[in-house]
Amino acid sequence: MSTLPPCPQCQSAYTYEDRSQLVCPECGHEWAAGEPAAEADTRVVRDANGNVLNDGDAVTVIKDLKVKGSSLVVKVGTRVKNIRLVEGDHDIDCRIDGIGPMSLKSEFVRKA
């Protein structure tokens, strides 16, 4: 029997080694051979300066951002309080005064 660990995403027992990586043929997930399964699930979101962001942090917008479907613009220096981190392309959900609920990309903010 194989001594390789099951896939951390789909729990498939059919994992195989490819150089220093382990690969799941069923879901296509790849991970480092020495990496524990619990660390594979943690996701770190960083701002434009490389600081780690957490739920509830306050951030500042570093670039003018046009609001899609509207003529509004989020100006440089706008401070956003109490952010929430989510999965996806736009990884920050927040509420901006005067505009309302929005999703932002972490590359356009810095931690305040």
VEXMIZA-449978 format. One record per residue (C-alpha): residue number from 1; residue in one letter; chain; x, y, z. Coordinates in steps of 0.25 Angstrom, whole numbers. Example, Ala and Ser with C-alpha at 12.3 -4.5 7.8 and 13.67 -1.06 7.14 Angstrom:
<pts>
PT  pos  code  unit     px     py     pz
PT    1     A     A     49    -18     31
PT    2     S     A     55     -4     29
</pts>
This chain:
<pts>
PT  pos  code  unit     px     py     pz
PT    1     M     A      0      0      0
PT    2     S     A      4     14     -2
PT    3     T     A      9     22     10
PT    4     L     A      6     36      3
PT    5     P     A     -5     44     11
PT    6     P     A    -19     46      5
PT    7     C     A    -22     59     -3
PT    8     P     A    -25     70      7
PT    9     Q     A    -36     76     -2
PT   10     C     A    -44     64     -7
PT   11     Q     A    -38     53      2
PT   12     S     A    -35     44    -10
PT   13     A     A    -25     32     -6
PT   14     Y     A    -19     33    -21
PT   15     T     A     -8     43    -18
PT   16     Y     A      5     42    -25
PT   17     E     A     19     49    -24
PT   18     D     A     24     58    -35
PT   19     R     A     38     62    -31
PT   20     S     A     36     70    -18
PT   21     Q     A     21     72    -19
PT   22     L     A      9     62    -16
PT   23     V     A     -2     62    -27
PT   24     C     A    -16     58    -26
PT   25     P     A    -21     52    -40
PT   26     E     A    -36     54    -36
PT   27     C     A    -36     69    -33
PT   28     G     A    -23     74    -38
PT   29     H     A    -18     79    -25
PT   30     E     A     -3     80    -22
PT   31     W     A      4     82     -9
PT   32     A     A     18     81     -4
PT   33     A     A     22     67      1
PT   34     G     A     26     72     16
PT   35     E     A     14     82     17
PT   36     P     A      3     78     27
PT   37     A     A    -11     77     22
PT   38     A     A    -16     88     32
PT   39     E     A     -6     99     26
PT   40     A     A    -11     96     12
PT   41     D     A    -25    102     16
PT   42     T     A    -20    115     22
PT   43     R     A    -20    127     13
PT   44     V     A    -12    139     15
PT   45     V     A    -17    153     10
PT   46     R     A     -7    164      8
PT   47     D     A     -8    178      5
PT   48     A     A      0    186     -5
PT   49     N     A     12    188      5
PT   50     G     A     12    173      8
PT   51     N     A      5    174     22
PT   52     V     A     -4    163     26
PT   53     L     A    -19    167     27
PT   54     N     A    -29    162     37
PT   55     D     A    -44    163     38
PT   56     G     A    -47    176     45
PT   57     D     A    -35    184     41
PT   58     A     A    -35    198     36
PT   59     V     A    -29    201     22
PT   60     T     A    -27    213     13
PT   61     V     A    -29    213     -2
PT   62     I     A    -16    216    -10
PT   63     K     A    -22    218    -23
PT   64     D     A    -34    225    -29
PT   65     L     A    -44    214    -32
PT   66     K     A    -56    215    -41
PT   67     V     A    -69    209    -36
PT   68     K     A    -74    199    -47
PT   69     G     A    -88    203    -52
PT   70     S     A    -87    217    -46
PT   71     S     A    -81    230    -48
PT   72     L     A    -75    230    -33
PT   73     V     A    -60    229    -30
PT   74     V     A    -54    224    -17
PT   75     K     A    -43    235    -16
PT   76     V     A    -28    232    -11
PT   77     G     A    -27    233      4
PT   78     T     A    -41    228      7
PT   79     R     A    -41    221     20
PT   80     V     A    -49    208     21
PT   81     K     A    -52    202     35
PT   82     N     A    -56    188     39
PT   83     I     A    -52    180     26
PT   84     R     A    -56    166     24
PT   85     L     A    -47    156     17
PT   86     V     A    -54    147      6
PT   87     E     A    -50    137     -4
PT   88     G     A    -50    141    -19
PT   89     D     A    -43    152    -28
PT   90     H     A    -48    163    -19
PT   91     D     A    -44    158     -6
PT   92     I     A    -48    170      3
PT   93     D     A    -63    173      6
PT   94     C     A    -66    186     13
PT   95     R     A    -75    198     14
PT   96     I     A    -70    211      9
PT   97     D     A    -77    224     15
PT   98     G     A    -85    231      3
PT   99     I     A    -84    219     -6
PT  100     G     A    -89    207      2
PT  101     P     A    -85    192      2
PT  102     M     A    -73    189     -8
PT  103     S     A    -63    178    -11
PT  104     L     A    -48    183    -12
PT  105     K     A    -35    176    -17
PT  106     S     A    -25    176     -6
PT  107     E     A    -14    181    -16
PT  108     F     A    -21    195    -16
PT  109     V     A    -21    197      0
PT  110     R     A    -11    198     11
PT  111     K     A    -13    195     25
PT  112     A     A    -16    208     34
</pts>
